[in-house]
Amino acid sequence: MKIVIIGAVAAGMSAAAKLKRIKPDYEVIVYEKTDIVSFGACGLPYYVGGFFQDSNMMIAREKSKFIESGIDLRTFKEIIDVNTDSKILTIRDSLTEEIFTDNYDKLMIATGASSIMPSFDKSYENLTTLKDMNDGIKLRELMHKEENNNIVIVGAGFIGIETIEAAKKLNKNVHLIGKSNRVLNKVFDKEITDLLEEELIKNNIHLHLGETAKEYVGNNKITKVITNKCEIDTDLVVMAIGVKPNTSFLKNTNIEMLPNGAIVVDERGRTSVKDVYSAGDCATIKSLVTNEDMYVPLATGANKLGRIVGENLGGIESSFPGSLASSCIKVLDMEAAVTGLTEEKAKSLNINYKTKCITNYNQTHYYPGREKLLVKLVYDAKTKVILGGQIAGYKDAVQRSNVIAAAITAGMNTDQLGMLDLCYAPPFATTWDVLNVAGNVSK
């Protein structure tokens, strides 16, 4: 059996490693466009900011380890066309420009996603995205130059917000441009983003929300960003307005995709075409709450569904239970997390829901370090089954969201959360934990 995997980052290498353990006799070939494999891009903002120095620390597993396991890893090879009828791939060697073909018995597509760049952008010395290792190396070099003091970040999603922390660690003056009127508007409800915006403003971040970058002034180097409302002097521009699945090379196939190009897969990672699988940032993932096909480009889902694909390619019929799109972020000194449905999502799906938002404390008042936590629950109006939750605060917020994720997975209702036997000691919680309180007041 000849298995070909396109893409050697999270999902692809998770599948390859699992498959080779199950079926050591299978021929497993992995084609990768670059020479970077098993790379954790989530660490890039912190590498840029100098929180750690060695970029190789973001490599989860060395290429040599995969090769030793029997995986035929072929780097600098870009797939430019796929014929799913004849099971033939057309491949370009990125170094020699040679074009050649290969065949497969079963195929996995794990090509990830790329940063979106506006059409008016051209190549500037001081303009970059932050998606891959090369971006990280370039931005780190630019950010560490003393003359680059005024930083403009375009995009108020995860990457844009995390890049703020890198810039602030280096004492830069930061302007954040966001098309929406809220930061992280696609992830959190307003109660949470209000707190995050307060934290940014408190730390002298200049927020330009409800604005769009319209024009750059400068030849080889941008000196000014013009929005629909103002002009901003800049030394460095980071573009972080989102990502798009790397699936344009599949234009000659009948593989079902979402309008954004994400490959639609089932709970086993199978596409609409026989013997073709997919996972990661180029594919959808099933919602545990609604069973809908979501596009949630997160490392957690990529690794897990990648492993499931590896098992299915190896003949083990495994199903992915579904994703809660659980996400978390550190916004300077504040942290926030979300799991399951937000209120906006529940409303868009016409679910009969209720919400409860409370503020309480992470621990007792007499032990040093007490901080407020805001908890929001979304739950079924009739059954009180928990559908989603969000938490923000300065201490212990993110890890508490994992309790909500477990509660949703177990099908718990708010009454059960209210009586859940959570740990208590003065440095860690109150006798009625903030999650207990949230459950008890969710009527």
C-alpha positions as CSV (number, residue, x, y, z in Angstrom):
1,M,0.0,0.0,0.0
2,K,1.4,3.4,-1.1
3,I,0.2,6.3,1.0
4,V,1.1,9.9,0.0
5,I,0.8,12.8,2.4
6,I,1.0,16.4,1.2
7,G,2.3,18.7,3.9
8,A,4.7,17.9,6.8
9,V,3.7,20.2,9.6
10,A,1.1,19.3,12.3
11,A,-1.7,17.2,10.8
12,G,0.5,15.6,8.1
13,M,3.3,14.4,10.3
14,S,0.8,13.3,13.1
15,A,-0.8,11.1,10.4
16,A,2.4,9.8,9.0
17,A,3.9,8.9,12.4
18,K,0.8,7.1,13.6
19,L,0.4,5.3,10.3
20,K,4.0,4.1,10.2
21,R,3.6,2.7,13.8
22,I,0.4,0.8,12.8
23,K,1.6,-0.4,9.3
24,P,5.5,-0.4,9.2
25,D,5.3,-2.2,5.9
26,Y,3.3,0.5,4.1
27,E,5.2,2.9,1.8
28,V,4.6,6.3,3.3
29,I,5.7,9.3,1.3
30,V,5.4,12.9,2.6
31,Y,5.9,15.8,0.2
32,E,6.7,19.2,1.8
33,K,7.0,22.5,-0.1
34,T,9.6,23.9,2.3
35,D,12.3,22.2,4.4
36,I,10.5,22.9,7.7
37,V,8.6,20.0,9.2
38,S,6.7,19.3,12.4
39,F,6.8,23.0,13.2
40,G,4.8,24.7,15.9
41,A,3.8,28.2,14.5
42,C,2.0,29.1,17.8
43,G,5.4,30.0,19.3
44,L,6.2,32.6,16.6
45,P,5.1,35.8,18.5
46,Y,7.1,34.8,21.5
47,Y,10.2,34.0,19.4
48,V,9.8,37.4,17.8
49,G,9.6,39.1,21.2
50,G,12.7,37.4,22.5
51,F,10.9,35.2,25.1
52,F,13.2,32.4,23.9
53,Q,16.2,32.6,21.5
54,D,16.4,29.3,19.5
55,S,13.9,29.0,16.7
56,N,14.5,25.2,16.6
57,M,12.6,25.0,19.9
58,M,9.5,25.3,17.8
59,I,10.3,22.1,15.9
60,A,8.4,19.3,17.6
61,R,10.4,16.5,16.0
62,E,13.5,16.5,13.8
63,K,13.4,15.4,10.2
64,S,15.9,12.7,10.9
65,K,13.6,11.0,13.4
66,F,10.8,10.7,10.9
67,I,13.2,9.3,8.3
68,E,14.6,6.8,10.8
69,S,11.0,5.6,11.4
70,G,10.7,4.7,7.7
71,I,8.8,7.7,6.4
72,D,10.0,8.8,3.0
73,L,10.2,12.6,3.6
74,R,10.7,14.7,0.5
75,T,11.3,18.4,1.1
76,F,11.2,21.3,-1.3
77,K,8.5,19.5,-3.3
78,E,5.3,21.4,-4.2
79,I,2.2,19.6,-5.4
80,I,0.8,21.7,-8.3
81,D,-2.0,19.4,-9.5
82,V,-4.0,16.3,-8.3
83,N,-5.9,13.9,-10.6
84,T,-8.1,11.9,-8.3
85,D,-9.4,9.7,-11.1
86,S,-6.0,8.4,-12.1
87,K,-4.5,8.9,-8.6
88,I,-1.6,10.9,-10.1
89,L,0.1,13.9,-8.5
90,T,2.0,16.6,-10.5
91,I,5.0,17.9,-8.5
92,R,7.4,20.7,-8.8
93,D,10.9,20.6,-7.3
94,S,11.3,24.0,-5.6
95,L,15.1,24.0,-6.0
96,T,15.5,22.7,-9.6
97,E,12.0,23.7,-11.0
98,E,11.8,20.1,-12.4
99,I,8.2,18.9,-12.9
100,F,7.5,15.2,-12.4
101,T,4.6,12.9,-11.4
102,D,3.9,10.3,-8.7
103,N,1.0,8.0,-8.0
104,Y,-0.8,6.9,-4.8
105,D,-3.2,4.3,-3.5
106,K,-4.5,6.6,-0.8
107,L,-3.8,10.4,-0.3
108,M,-3.9,12.8,2.6
109,I,-3.9,16.5,2.1
110,A,-2.4,18.5,4.9
111,T,-1.2,21.6,3.2
112,G,-2.3,24.1,5.9
113,A,-3.1,27.7,5.4
114,S,-1.4,30.9,4.3
115,S,-1.7,34.5,5.5
116,I,-4.1,36.7,3.6
117,M,-2.5,39.7,2.0
118,P,-4.6,42.6,0.6
119,S,-4.5,43.1,-3.1
120,F,-2.9,46.5,-2.9
121,D,0.2,45.2,-1.1
122,K,3.5,44.9,-2.8
123,S,6.9,43.9,-1.5
124,Y,8.2,46.3,1.2
125,E,11.3,45.9,3.3
126,N,9.3,46.5,6.5
127,L,6.1,44.6,5.8
128,T,5.6,41.0,6.9
129,T,3.1,38.4,7.9
130,L,3.7,36.0,10.8
131,K,2.7,32.5,9.7
132,D,5.8,30.4,9.1
133,M,9.4,30.2,10.3
134,N,10.8,32.6,7.6
135,D,8.2,35.2,8.7
136,G,9.3,34.7,12.3
137,I,13.0,35.2,11.5
138,K,12.3,38.3,9.4
139,L,10.0,39.9,11.9
140,R,12.3,39.2,14.9
141,E,15.2,40.9,13.1
142,L,13.0,43.9,12.2
143,M,11.4,44.2,15.6
144,H,14.8,44.1,17.4
145,K,16.1,47.1,15.4
146,E,16.0,50.2,17.6
147,E,15.1,52.4,14.7
148,N,11.9,50.4,14.2
149,N,10.0,51.9,17.1
150,N,6.5,52.6,15.7
151,I,4.8,49.3,14.9
152,V,1.5,49.0,13.1
153,I,-0.3,45.7,13.3
154,V,-3.2,45.2,10.8
155,G,-5.6,42.6,12.1
156,A,-7.1,42.2,15.6
157,G,-7.3,38.4,15.7
158,F,-5.1,35.9,17.5
159,I,-1.8,36.7,15.7
160,G,-2.3,40.4,15.8
161,I,-3.0,40.5,19.5
162,E,-0.1,38.1,20.3
163,T,2.3,40.2,18.2
164,I,1.4,43.1,20.5
165,E,3.0,41.3,23.4
166,A,6.2,40.7,21.4
167,A,6.3,44.4,20.5
168,K,5.6,45.6,24.1
169,K,8.3,43.4,25.5
170,L,10.7,45.3,23.2
171,N,9.2,48.7,24.4
172,K,7.7,49.6,21.0
173,N,4.9,52.0,20.3
174,V,2.1,49.9,18.9
175,H,-1.0,50.8,16.8
176,L,-3.5,48.0,16.2
177,I,-5.9,48.3,13.2
178,G,-9.0,46.2,13.3
179,K,-11.8,46.1,10.7
180,S,-14.4,45.1,13.3
181,N,-15.4,47.3,16.2
182,R,-14.1,44.7,18.6
183,V,-10.8,42.8,19.0
184,L,-11.1,39.0,18.6
185,N,-14.8,39.5,17.5
186,K,-15.0,36.1,15.8
187,V,-13.8,34.3,18.9
188,F,-15.3,36.0,22.0
189,D,-18.5,37.8,23.0
190,K,-18.5,41.5,23.9
191,E,-18.3,41.0,27.6
192,I,-14.9,39.4,27.2
193,T,-13.5,41.7,24.5
194,D,-14.4,44.8,26.5
195,L,-12.1,43.6,29.2
196,L,-9.3,42.8,26.7
197,E,-9.6,46.2,25.1
198,E,-9.4,47.9,28.5
199,E,-6.2,45.9,29.1
200,L,-4.7,47.0,25.8
201,I,-5.6,50.7,26.4
202,K,-4.2,50.5,29.9
203,N,-0.9,49.4,28.4
204,N,-0.9,52.3,25.9
205,I,-1.8,50.3,22.8
206,H,-3.4,52.6,20.2
207,L,-6.6,50.9,19.1
208,H,-8.0,51.7,15.7
209,L,-11.1,49.6,15.7
210,G,-13.7,49.8,13.0
211,E,-10.9,51.0,10.6
212,T,-9.4,49.6,7.5
213,A,-5.9,50.1,6.1
214,K,-6.4,51.7,2.7
215,E,-3.0,52.7,1.5
216,Y,0.7,52.6,2.3
217,V,3.0,55.6,1.8
218,G,6.6,54.8,0.8
219,N,8.6,53.2,-1.9
220,N,10.7,50.3,-0.7
221,K,9.8,51.0,2.9
222,I,6.4,52.0,4.4
223,T,6.5,55.3,6.3
224,K,2.8,55.9,6.8
225,V,-0.3,53.7,6.9
226,I,-3.5,55.5,5.7
227,T,-6.8,54.1,7.0
228,N,-10.4,55.2,6.3
229,K,-10.2,57.5,9.3
230,C,-6.6,58.6,9.9
231,E,-2.9,58.4,9.0
232,I,-0.3,56.6,11.1
233,D,3.4,57.0,10.9
234,T,5.2,53.7,11.0
235,D,8.6,52.0,10.9
236,L,7.2,48.4,10.6
237,V,3.9,46.9,9.5
238,V,2.7,43.4,10.5
239,M,-0.1,42.0,8.4
240,A,-2.4,39.6,10.4
241,I,-5.8,39.8,8.8
242,G,-6.4,36.1,8.7
243,V,-5.5,32.9,6.8
244,K,-6.9,31.0,3.8
245,P,-6.6,27.3,3.2
246,N,-3.8,26.2,0.8
247,T,-6.1,24.3,-1.6
248,S,-5.9,26.2,-4.9
249,F,-3.9,23.3,-6.4
250,L,-7.1,21.1,-6.1
251,K,-9.0,23.2,-8.7
252,N,-9.2,20.3,-11.1
253,T,-10.8,17.9,-8.6
254,N,-14.3,17.3,-7.4
255,I,-13.3,17.5,-3.7
256,E,-16.1,19.3,-1.7
257,M,-14.9,22.6,-0.1
258,L,-16.4,25.5,1.9
259,P,-16.5,28.8,0.1
260,N,-13.2,29.8,1.7
261,G,-11.5,26.7,0.1
262,A,-11.4,24.5,3.2
263,I,-11.8,20.8,2.4
264,V,-14.9,19.3,3.9
265,V,-14.1,16.1,5.8
266,D,-16.2,13.7,7.9
267,E,-15.4,12.4,11.4
268,R,-12.7,10.0,9.9
269,G,-11.0,12.7,7.9
270,R,-12.4,11.5,4.6
271,T,-13.1,13.9,1.8
272,S,-15.9,13.6,-0.7
273,V,-13.6,11.7,-3.0
274,K,-12.7,8.1,-2.4
275,D,-9.3,7.4,-0.9
276,V,-8.6,11.0,-0.3
277,Y,-8.3,12.3,3.3
278,S,-7.5,15.7,4.8
279,A,-6.9,17.4,8.1
280,G,-5.4,20.6,9.6
281,D,-5.7,24.2,8.6
282,C,-6.7,23.3,5.0
283,A,-9.7,21.3,6.2
284,T,-12.9,21.5,8.2
285,I,-13.5,19.9,11.6
286,K,-16.8,18.7,13.1
287,S,-18.4,20.6,15.9
288,L,-19.0,18.5,19.0
289,V,-22.0,20.7,19.9
290,T,-23.7,21.1,16.5
291,N,-22.0,18.6,14.3
292,E,-21.6,21.3,11.7
293,D,-18.5,21.5,9.5
294,M,-16.4,24.3,11.0
295,Y,-13.2,26.0,9.8
296,V,-11.1,26.3,13.0
297,P,-7.4,26.5,12.1
298,L,-5.9,25.4,15.5
299,A,-3.0,23.2,16.2
300,T,-5.0,21.1,18.7
301,G,-7.5,20.0,16.1
302,A,-4.9,19.5,13.4
303,N,-2.8,17.1,15.5
304,K,-5.8,15.1,16.8
305,L,-7.6,14.8,13.5
306,G,-4.3,14.1,11.8
307,R,-3.8,11.1,14.2
308,I,-7.3,9.9,13.4
309,V,-6.5,10.0,9.7
310,G,-3.3,8.0,10.3
311,E,-5.3,5.3,12.1
312,N,-7.9,5.2,9.3
313,L,-5.2,5.0,6.6
314,G,-3.8,2.1,8.6
315,G,-7.1,0.2,8.6
316,I,-8.2,1.1,12.1
317,E,-11.7,2.6,11.9
318,S,-11.4,5.6,14.2
319,S,-13.7,8.6,14.5
320,F,-12.9,12.0,15.7
321,P,-15.5,12.9,18.5
322,G,-15.7,16.5,17.5
323,S,-14.2,19.9,18.4
324,L,-15.2,22.6,20.8
325,A,-12.9,25.1,19.1
326,S,-11.4,25.6,22.5
327,S,-9.1,28.6,22.3
328,C,-7.1,30.7,24.7
329,I,-4.9,33.8,24.5
330,K,-2.7,36.0,26.7
331,V,-3.3,39.7,26.2
332,L,-0.4,41.3,28.0
333,D,-1.2,40.7,31.7
334,M,-4.7,39.3,31.1
335,E,-5.7,35.9,29.9
336,A,-8.9,34.7,28.2
337,A,-10.4,31.4,27.0
338,V,-13.4,30.2,25.1
339,T,-14.9,26.7,24.5
340,G,-18.0,25.6,22.7
341,L,-20.6,28.0,21.4
342,T,-20.5,31.8,22.0
343,E,-23.7,33.7,22.4
344,E,-23.4,35.1,18.9
345,K,-23.0,31.6,17.5
346,A,-25.9,30.2,19.4
347,K,-28.0,33.2,18.2
348,S,-27.0,32.6,14.5
349,L,-28.1,29.0,14.8
350,N,-31.5,29.9,16.2
351,I,-30.8,27.8,19.3
352,N,-33.1,28.3,22.3
353,Y,-30.4,29.4,24.7
354,K,-29.8,31.4,27.8
355,T,-26.6,33.1,29.1
356,K,-25.3,34.1,32.5
357,C,-22.3,36.3,33.0
358,I,-20.8,36.7,36.5
359,T,-17.7,38.2,38.1
360,N,-16.1,36.5,41.1
361,Y,-12.6,35.8,42.5
362,N,-10.0,33.2,41.7
363,Q,-9.1,32.6,45.4
364,T,-9.7,33.7,49.0
365,H,-9.3,37.3,50.0
366,Y,-6.7,36.7,52.7
367,Y,-4.1,34.8,50.5
368,P,-2.0,37.1,48.3
369,G,-2.8,37.2,44.6
370,R,-6.6,37.5,44.5
371,E,-7.9,38.6,41.2
372,K,-11.3,39.0,39.6
373,L,-12.5,36.5,37.0
374,L,-15.4,37.0,34.5
375,V,-17.2,33.8,33.6
376,K,-19.9,33.6,30.9
377,L,-22.0,30.5,30.3
378,V,-24.2,29.7,27.3
379,Y,-26.7,26.9,27.9
380,D,-29.9,25.4,26.6
381,A,-32.9,27.3,27.9
382,K,-35.0,24.2,28.6
383,T,-32.5,21.5,29.6
384,K,-29.8,23.8,31.0
385,V,-27.2,21.7,29.2
386,I,-24.0,23.7,28.9
387,L,-23.3,24.7,25.3
388,G,-20.3,27.1,25.7
389,G,-18.3,29.1,28.1
390,Q,-15.8,32.0,28.2
391,I,-13.5,33.3,31.0
392,A,-11.2,36.3,31.3
393,G,-9.0,37.5,34.2
394,Y,-5.5,38.1,35.4
395,K,-4.9,34.7,37.1
396,D,-6.2,31.2,36.6
397,A,-8.7,32.0,33.9
398,V,-7.5,29.7,31.1
399,Q,-7.2,26.5,33.1
400,R,-10.7,26.9,34.5
401,S,-12.0,27.0,30.9
402,N,-10.8,23.4,30.6
403,V,-13.3,22.4,33.2
404,I,-16.1,23.9,31.1
405,A,-14.8,22.0,28.0
406,A,-15.0,18.7,30.0
407,A,-18.5,19.6,31.2
408,I,-19.7,20.3,27.7
409,T,-18.1,17.0,26.5
410,A,-19.9,15.1,29.3
411,G,-23.2,16.7,28.5
412,M,-23.5,18.3,32.0
413,N,-26.0,21.0,32.8
414,T,-25.6,24.1,34.9
415,D,-26.9,22.4,38.0
416,Q,-24.3,19.8,37.8
417,L,-21.6,22.4,37.3
418,G,-22.8,24.2,40.3
419,M,-22.3,21.1,42.5
420,L,-19.1,19.8,40.7
421,D,-16.6,18.8,43.3
422,L,-13.7,21.1,42.4
423,C,-10.5,21.5,44.5
424,Y,-10.3,24.1,47.2
425,A,-7.5,25.6,49.2
426,P,-7.0,29.3,49.9
427,P,-4.2,29.9,47.3
428,F,-6.2,28.3,44.5
429,A,-10.0,28.9,44.9
430,T,-12.8,29.8,47.1
431,T,-15.0,27.2,48.8
432,W,-17.5,27.7,46.1
433,D,-15.3,28.0,43.0
434,V,-16.2,30.7,40.5
435,L,-17.4,27.9,38.2
436,N,-19.7,26.5,40.9
437,V,-21.1,30.0,41.4
438,A,-21.7,30.5,37.6
439,G,-23.5,27.1,37.4
440,N,-25.7,27.9,40.4
441,V,-26.9,31.2,39.2
442,S,-27.6,30.0,35.7
443,K,-31.3,29.4,36.1
